[in-house]
Amino acid sequence: MTQRAQSLRNASIVAAGVSPHRRGPSESAARRVLAQTDPRRACSRCRARWSGTRYNRGSGATLSEWLGLLDGLLLFSLPGAGLCAASYEQCVIAAVIAGEAANQGRVGMVAVAEVIHQRVGESGWTPMRVVTLGNRRGIHAFSCLNRTTPPALVKKWLRDPAYETALELAQLLCEAPQKLPDTTRSANFFSRLGAKPAWARGISPVAVINDHAFYRIPAGSGSRRDW
């Protein structure tokens, strides 16, 4: 295991309240996380890190983010999950890109990645938060996540031929977003071509790419919906 992969694994396990330094039974890390979610079972070194991490603060992670950490560890144990070695975040972003535009070819998936990047720049959020944002009714900013979860979406697309391209774009989005070509002209919304969503009334698309129309809706606009 590389040093980076080990660091990611340890960070996820510590966030879940489990010590990566304690010897445990010869079962997978994911099973240990699920079996030992009580931070009091961690060693003193990890307990100190636990008490200072943002996940223990009132403004820290939500329950869904906690569950995402646990599900993410289980996801890495799936056959074929080697594509996700970079990070769980990139796997989820790739699944969203594929879920929204797998049938649009590479250029269509690039366009969706650009919308995600534009929202990251406007909101100051992480790409992961942008793609998983949803309301209490279960309606998400990216509709491919409606009625499902990020790990389930990754499982759905993991073996699809389009997923490898989507993962490449997710890594580019997270590590070198300046290399995205801006084919959407800084669009921050998109819809299926021919659809007439309420938030697009009276607004002309700034780009049309395959079966998607892309829109640039400024903050404070009466037609702009929440992400």
For each residue, the residues with C-beta under 8 A, 3 or more apart:
1: 5 6 9
2: 5 6
3: 6 7
4: 7 8
5: 1 2 8 9 85
6: 1 2 3 9 10
7: 3 4 10 11
8: 4 5 11 12 87 88
9: 1 5 6 12 13 20 29 73
10: 6 7 13 14 20
11: 7 8 14 15
12: 8 9 15 16 33 69 72 73 88
13: 9 10 16 18 19 20 29 32 33 73
14: 10 11 17 18 19 20 42 46 49 50 53
15: 11 12 53 55 61 66 69
16: 12 13 33 37 66 69 70 73
17: 14 36 37 38 39 41 42 50
18: 13 14 22 32 33 36 37 41 42 46
19: 13 14 22 41 42 43 45 46 47
20: 9 10 13 14 29 46
21: 43 45 46
22: 18 19 42 43
23:
24: 27 32 36
25: 32
26:
27: 24 31 32
28: 31 32 77
29: 9 13 20 32 33 73
30: 33 34 70 73 74 76 77
31: 27 28 34 35
32: 13 18 24 25 27 28 29 35 36
33: 12 13 16 18 29 30 36 37 70 73
34: 30 31 37 70 74
35: 31 32
36: 17 18 24 32 33 41
37: 16 17 18 33 34 70
38: 17 41
39: 17 42 47 50
40: 47
41: 17 18 19 36 38
42: 14 17 18 19 22 39 46 47 50
43: 19 21 22 46 47
44: 47 48
45: 19 21 48 49
46: 14 18 19 20 21 42 43 49 50
47: 19 39 40 42 43 44 50 51
48: 44 45 51 52
49: 14 45 46 52 53
50: 14 17 39 42 46 47 53 55 56
51: 47 48 56
52: 48 49 56
53: 14 15 49 50 56 60
54: 57 59 60 61
55: 15 50 60 61 66
56: 50 51 52 53 60
57: 54 60
58:
59: 54
60: 53 54 55 56 57
61: 15 54 55 65 66 69
62: 65 66
63: 66 67
64: 67 68 132
65: 61 62 68 69
66: 15 16 55 61 62 63 69 70
67: 63 64 70 71 149
68: 64 65 71 72 88 92 132 149 150 151
69: 12 15 16 61 65 66 72 73 88
70: 16 30 33 34 37 66 67 73 74
71: 67 68 74 75 149 150 151
72: 12 68 69 75 76 88 91 151
73: 9 12 13 16 29 30 33 69 70 76 77
74: 30 34 70 71 77 78 151
75: 71 72 78 81 84 88 91 151 154 155
76: 30 72 73 81 84 88
77: 28 30 73 74 81
78: 74 75 81 155 158
79:
80: 83 158 159
81: 75 76 77 78 84 91 158
82: 85
83: 80 91 158 163 164 167
84: 75 76 81 87 88 90 91 154 158 167
85: 5 82
86: 90 91 167 171
87: 8 84 90 91 174
88: 8 12 68 69 72 75 76 84 91 92
89: 92 93 126 127 128 174
90: 84 86 87 93 94 167 170 171 174
91: 72 75 81 83 84 86 87 88 94 95 154 167 170
92: 68 88 89 95 96 128 131 132 150 151 153 154
93: 89 90 96 97 116 127 128 131 170 173 174
94: 90 91 97 98 154 157 163 166 167 169 170
95: 91 92 98 99 144 150 153 154 156 157 158 163 166
96: 92 93 99 100 112 116 131 142 144 145 153
97: 93 94 100 101 109 112 113 116 166 169 170
98: 94 95 101 102 109 157 160 162 163 166
99: 95 96 102 142 144 145 153 156 157
100: 96 97 112 142 143 144
101: 97 98 104 108 109 111 112 212
102: 98 99 109 157 160 162 163 166
103: 108 162 211
104: 101 107 108 109 111 112 209 210 211 212
105: 108 109 210
106: 109 110 165
107: 104 110 111 183 209 210
108: 101 103 104 105 111 112 209 210 211 212
109: 97 98 101 102 104 105 106 112 113 162 165 166 169
110: 106 107 113 114 169 180 181 183
111: 101 104 107 108 114 115 183 184 187 190 207 209 212 214
112: 96 97 100 101 104 108 109 115 116 190 212
113: 97 109 110 116 117 169 170 172 173 180
114: 110 111 117 118 180 181 182 183 184 187
115: 111 112 118 119 184 187 188 189 190 214
116: 93 96 97 112 113 119 120 127 130 131 173
117: 113 114 120 121 127 173 177 180
118: 114 115 121 122 184 186 187 188
119: 115 116 122 123 125 130 141 188 227
120: 116 117 123 124 125 126 127 130 177
121: 117 118 124
122: 118 119 188 219
123: 119 120 129 130 227
124: 120 121
125: 119 120 129 130 133
126: 89 120 129 130
127: 89 93 116 117 120 130 131 170 173 174
128: 89 92 93 131 132
129: 123 125 126 132 133
130: 116 119 120 123 125 126 127 133 141 227
131: 92 93 96 116 127 128 141 142 145
132: 64 68 92 128 129 140 145 150
133: 125 129 130 140 141 227
134: 138 139 140 141 145 146
135: 138 139 140 226
136:
137:
138: 134 135 146 147
139: 134 135 146
140: 132 133 134 135 143 144 145 146
141: 119 130 131 133 134 227
142: 96 99 100 131 145
143: 100 140 146
144: 95 96 99 100 140 148 153
145: 96 99 131 132 134 140 142 148 149 150 153
146: 134 138 139 140 143
147: 138
148: 144 145 152 153 156
149: 67 68 71 145 152 153
150: 68 71 92 95 132 145 153 154
151: 68 71 72 74 75 92 154 155
152: 148 149 155 156
153: 92 95 96 99 144 145 148 149 150 156 157
154: 75 84 91 92 94 95 150 151 157 158
155: 75 78 151 152 158
156: 95 99 148 152 153 160
157: 94 95 98 99 102 153 154 160 162 163 166
158: 78 80 81 83 84 95 154 155 163
159: 80 163
160: 98 102 156 157 163
161: 164
162: 98 102 103 109 157 165 166
163: 83 94 95 98 102 157 158 159 160 166 167
164: 83 161 167 168
165: 106 109 162 168 169
166: 94 95 97 98 102 109 157 162 163 169 170
167: 83 84 86 90 91 94 163 164 170 171
168: 164 165 171 172
169: 94 97 109 110 113 165 166 172 173
170: 90 91 93 94 97 113 127 166 167 173 174
171: 86 90 167 168 174 175
172: 113 168 169 175 176 177 179 180
173: 93 113 116 117 127 169 170 177 180
174: 87 89 90 93 127 170 171 177
175: 171 172
176: 172 179
177: 117 120 172 173 174 180
178:
179: 172 176
180: 110 113 114 117 172 173 177
181: 110 114
182: 114 185 186
183: 107 110 111 114 207 209
184: 111 114 115 118 187 190 206 207 209 214
185: 182 206 207 214 216
186: 118 182 206 216
187: 111 114 115 118 184 190 205 206 207 214 215 216
188: 115 118 119 122 215 216 217
189: 115 199 200 214 215 216 217
190: 111 112 115 184 187 212 213 214 215
191: 195 197 200 212 213 215
192: 195 211 212 213
193: 208 210 211 212 213
194:
195: 191 192 213
196: 200 201
197: 191 200
198: 201 223 225
199: 189 217 223 224 225
200: 189 191 196 197 203 205 213 215 217 223
201: 196 198 223
202: 223
203: 200 215 217 223
204:
205: 187 200 208 213 214 215
206: 184 185 186 187 214 215 216
207: 111 183 184 185 187 213 214
208: 193 205 212 213 214
209: 104 107 108 111 183 184 212 214
210: 104 105 107 108 193
211: 103 104 108 192 193
212: 101 104 108 111 112 190 191 192 193 208 209
213: 190 191 192 193 195 200 205 207 208
214: 111 115 184 185 187 189 190 205 206 207 208 209
215: 187 188 189 190 191 200 203 205 206
216: 185 186 187 188 189 206
217: 188 189 199 200 203 221 223 224
218: 221 224
219: 122 224
220: 224
221: 217 218 224
222:
223: 198 199 200 201 202 203 217
224: 199 217 218 219 220 221
225: 198 199
226: 135
227: 119 123 130 133 141
